[in-house]
Amino acid sequence: MLSNKSLIIHSISVALVMEYYSKILKENKDIFYITGLLHDADYEKYPNEHPNKIVKKLKEINEPEIAYAISCHYSKWGIKTKSTLDKYLLACDELTGFIVACSKVRPNGISDLKPKSVKKSLKKKSFAASVDREEIMKGIELINIDLDEHISNIISVLKDNADILNLKT
């Protein structure tokens, strides 16, 4: 279980974005949401073994689809994305976290955040330096969506859920 507030917010944020895309793609809403929610479930307690602990647990309870998506949600682990679920988790994880970070440094929070501002911040290597910009671009390629559109979709989901995500509006 997670206790770090930022990691909890990140997991819920990714889950909500995944749920949003499931509706557009006519995919299983629950599987998309749960995958987003659990993708970093072992990160806080087992950062050096992430995501192996949660993947193993999911396999044990016969959730291979979710387990596989979580096992490949970072391309540098070398596990190929196959399904729509896999690709969207990878495409939503880093960028959602980055957009949350962008909203936290703005006077009006998420309420007036625009894709142009997010893209400008992506170019600043010192801002949210731990976010892998290559991973964001890899995700965009995998889901074949325009970067502005993807950013706009994520902002919209975060804005609609600002209260539960403790985001300033």
C-alpha positions as CSV (number, residue, x, y, z in Angstrom):
1,M,0.0,0.0,0.0
2,L,1.0,3.6,-0.7
3,S,1.4,6.2,2.0
4,N,3.2,8.9,0.1
5,K,0.6,11.5,-0.8
6,S,2.2,12.6,-4.1
7,L,2.4,9.0,-5.2
8,I,-1.2,8.4,-4.3
9,I,-2.3,11.5,-6.2
10,H,-0.2,10.3,-9.2
11,S,-1.8,6.9,-9.2
12,I,-5.3,8.2,-9.0
13,S,-4.5,10.8,-11.7
14,V,-3.2,8.1,-14.1
15,A,-6.2,5.9,-13.2
16,L,-8.6,8.7,-14.1
17,V,-6.8,9.5,-17.4
18,M,-6.8,5.8,-18.3
19,E,-10.6,5.6,-17.5
20,Y,-11.2,8.6,-19.8
21,Y,-9.3,6.9,-22.7
22,S,-11.1,3.6,-22.1
23,K,-14.4,5.4,-22.9
24,I,-13.1,6.9,-26.1
25,L,-11.6,3.6,-27.2
26,K,-14.5,1.5,-26.1
27,E,-12.3,-0.6,-23.9
28,N,-13.0,-2.1,-20.5
29,K,-13.3,0.9,-18.1
30,D,-12.5,-1.1,-15.0
31,I,-9.4,-2.7,-16.4
32,F,-8.1,0.6,-17.6
33,Y,-8.8,2.4,-14.3
34,I,-7.3,-0.4,-12.1
35,T,-4.2,-0.6,-14.3
36,G,-3.6,3.1,-13.9
37,L,-4.3,2.9,-10.1
38,L,-1.9,0.0,-9.5
39,H,0.9,0.8,-11.9
40,D,3.2,2.2,-9.2
41,A,1.7,0.2,-6.2
42,D,5.1,-1.3,-5.3
43,Y,7.2,1.7,-6.1
44,E,7.3,3.3,-2.6
45,K,8.1,0.2,-0.7
46,Y,10.2,-1.6,-3.3
47,P,11.7,1.1,-5.6
48,N,14.6,-1.2,-6.8
49,E,12.2,-4.1,-7.6
50,H,9.4,-2.0,-9.2
51,P,7.2,-3.2,-10.9
52,N,8.1,-6.8,-10.2
53,K,6.3,-7.1,-6.9
54,I,2.9,-5.8,-8.1
55,V,3.2,-7.7,-11.4
56,K,3.9,-11.0,-9.5
57,K,0.9,-10.3,-7.2
58,L,-1.4,-9.6,-10.2
59,K,-0.3,-12.8,-11.9
60,E,-1.0,-14.7,-8.7
61,I,-4.6,-13.5,-8.6
62,N,-5.0,-14.2,-12.3
63,E,-4.9,-10.7,-13.8
64,P,-2.3,-11.3,-16.5
65,E,-3.5,-8.4,-18.8
66,I,-3.1,-5.8,-16.0
67,A,0.2,-7.4,-14.9
68,Y,1.6,-7.3,-18.4
69,A,0.6,-3.6,-19.0
70,I,2.3,-2.7,-15.7
71,S,5.4,-4.7,-16.6
72,C,5.9,-2.6,-19.7
73,H,4.8,0.9,-18.6
74,Y,8.4,2.2,-18.9
75,S,9.9,1.4,-22.3
76,K,13.5,1.3,-21.0
77,W,12.7,-1.9,-19.2
78,G,12.7,-3.5,-22.6
79,I,9.3,-5.2,-22.5
80,K,7.4,-4.6,-25.6
81,T,3.9,-3.0,-25.5
82,K,1.3,-5.1,-27.3
83,S,-2.2,-4.2,-26.3
84,T,-4.0,-0.9,-26.3
85,L,-3.9,-1.1,-22.5
86,D,-0.1,-1.4,-22.5
87,K,0.3,1.5,-24.9
88,Y,-2.0,3.9,-23.1
89,L,-0.5,3.2,-19.7
90,L,2.9,4.1,-21.0
91,A,1.6,7.1,-22.8
92,C,-0.3,8.5,-19.8
93,D,2.0,7.8,-16.9
94,E,4.9,10.2,-17.3
95,L,2.9,13.0,-19.0
96,T,0.1,12.9,-16.4
97,G,2.7,13.3,-13.7
98,F,4.4,16.1,-15.6
99,I,1.1,18.0,-16.1
100,V,0.3,17.7,-12.4
101,A,3.8,19.2,-11.7
102,C,3.1,22.0,-14.2
103,S,-0.2,22.8,-12.4
104,K,1.4,23.1,-9.0
105,V,3.7,26.0,-10.0
106,R,0.9,28.1,-11.6
107,P,-0.9,30.8,-9.7
108,N,-4.3,29.4,-11.0
109,G,-3.3,25.8,-10.8
110,I,-4.9,23.5,-13.3
111,S,-7.7,25.9,-14.1
112,D,-6.0,27.8,-17.0
113,L,-3.2,25.4,-17.9
114,K,-2.8,25.1,-21.7
115,P,-0.9,22.6,-23.8
116,K,1.4,25.4,-25.0
117,S,2.6,26.0,-21.4
118,V,3.1,22.3,-20.8
119,K,5.2,22.0,-24.0
120,K,7.2,25.0,-23.0
121,S,7.9,23.4,-19.6
122,L,8.9,20.1,-21.3
123,K,11.7,22.0,-23.0
124,K,13.1,23.1,-19.6
125,K,15.3,20.2,-18.5
126,S,15.5,21.6,-15.0
127,F,11.8,21.6,-14.5
128,A,10.5,18.2,-13.1
129,A,13.9,16.9,-14.1
130,S,13.0,13.3,-13.1
131,V,10.4,13.1,-15.8
132,D,11.7,11.2,-18.8
133,R,10.9,13.4,-21.9
134,E,11.9,10.6,-24.2
135,E,9.3,8.4,-22.6
136,I,6.6,11.0,-23.1
137,M,7.4,11.1,-26.8
138,K,7.6,7.3,-27.1
139,G,4.0,7.2,-25.6
140,I,2.8,9.7,-28.1
141,E,4.2,7.5,-30.9
142,L,2.6,4.4,-29.5
143,I,-0.9,5.8,-29.3
144,N,-0.6,7.8,-32.5
145,I,-2.2,11.0,-31.1
146,D,-1.2,14.6,-31.5
147,L,0.8,15.8,-28.4
148,D,-1.4,18.9,-28.0
149,E,-4.5,16.8,-28.1
150,H,-3.1,14.3,-25.6
151,I,-2.0,17.1,-23.2
152,S,-5.4,18.8,-23.6
153,N,-7.2,15.5,-22.8
154,I,-5.1,15.0,-19.6
155,I,-5.6,18.6,-18.5
156,S,-9.3,18.2,-18.9
157,V,-9.5,15.0,-16.8
158,L,-7.3,16.6,-14.1
159,K,-9.4,19.7,-14.1
160,D,-12.7,17.7,-13.8
161,N,-11.2,15.9,-10.8
162,A,-9.3,18.7,-9.2
163,D,-11.1,18.4,-5.9
164,I,-10.2,14.7,-5.3
165,L,-6.7,15.3,-6.6
166,N,-6.1,18.3,-4.4
167,L,-5.2,20.4,-7.4
168,K,-5.6,24.2,-7.2
169,T,-8.2,25.7,-9.6
